[in-house]
Amino acid sequence: MAPIVYVDADACPVKPEVLKVAERRGLEVVFVANSGLRPSRDPMVRNVTVSGAFDAADDWIVEHARPGDIAVTADIPLASRLVAGGVHVVSEKGRLHDETSIGMTSALRNLSQDLREAGAISGFNAPFSQRDRSAFLQGLELAVRRAVAGNA
């Protein structure tokens, strides 16, 4: 059974890239968001709008994603939950999260959050670049290869 690609779609800058890879690989894509999404005529693309409750989209993705599926998210706590469930997770900048990396990634996220709250660093994030898009495409392709090999 082919993996499904779940996308944490609120403010996701790589939706076109997800669609490009999924179409080339014949994969189903599920965009999950708290607000409306642009409809697609592609039968392999499904949009799910959840309530505006805190973490509603995250909870929906965790509930529906199965081991061997793929998820795209910038949300580290969500990535951690998905990795624990056997899902291949890729960040919007192409970083693959797995059992060996998610612990350190979570710790760094928590440290950064603590430093921001203490005023030691600002919350500035660099703009999303073409280099980030290219890295995402590479990361997603690798996640798809791993998912397909694991599901074969």
Buried (B, 14 or more C-beta within 10 A) or exposed (E): EBBBBBBBBBEBBBBEBBBEBBEEBEBBBBBBBBEEBEEBEEEBBBBBBBEEEEBBBBBBBBEEBEEBBBBBBBBBEBBBBBBEBEBBBBBBBBBBBBEEBBEEBBEEBEEBEEEEEEEEEEEEEEEEEEEBBEBBBEBBBBBBEBBBEEEE
